[in-house]
Amino acid sequence: MRGFARYEFQLVLLRRMADHQPDLVAAARSELGATRAQALAAHTRWQRLLHSPRAPRDLGLYRAVLGPPDEERSRQVGDLTVTAHTWPLPILWPHLRWEVLTDSAGAVLHAWLVRAPGQAIPVLPPPDRLAPWSCVVGDALANYPDAQPAPPDTPSYWPIDVATEHGEPYRLLFVHGLFQLARPTRPAGWPSERRPTRPGDRASGQS
């Protein structure tokens, strides 16, 4: 699609993440060589495409923006057969892929960042010590056997409830599938204090 491609799409993904990790987003925007105005323009253009009656819909919109997917695979989710379409976003997240899940009619069921095929799942620290942007949802589910997805507030958010080795409950917040922060969810009177999430590297396949 003229004037909008994978470069601009990465700016769009950063928009929601800025609510939680503004410093990391500012650094990523600088790495892309984009200004705040360019990032805002990309977000505005994407919103127009989403709501324009003349723009392609569902999977067609992603194909128009990102080009043909690098890989398409059928997957069974319960009784439903879905197709996973993936695209690399090499500038910011070379070890990840943008994945779009569609039903048999091509309607988009879900879209988020996932670990690239062939990339080892990183060994993660305790959930209260996770570094922002260090993992995706699949990594967390593989590392924390007790992890339970929680109802999301918005379609781009994915919260997961986990516990530390001492039983302290935390909620991990993922935006577009990428980890942003951990919040303690202990009941009133819990004896220990929160250990804050520390800034760190992006999801790279390394702990």
Salt bridges, closest charged atoms under 4 A:
GLU31 OE1 - ARG202 NH2 2.76
ASP70 OD1 - ARG6 NH2 3.84
GLU71 OE2 - ARG73 NE 3.18
GLU72 OE2 - ARG63 NH2 2.62
GLU72 OE2 - HIS85 ND1 2.80
GLU99 OE2 - ARG75 NH2 2.80
ASP128 OD2 - ARG195 NH2 2.50
ASP139 OD2 - ARG115 NH2 2.54
ASP161 OD1 - ARG171 NE 2.67
GLU165 OE2 - HIS166 NE2 3.78
GLU168 OE2 - ARG186 NH1 2.91
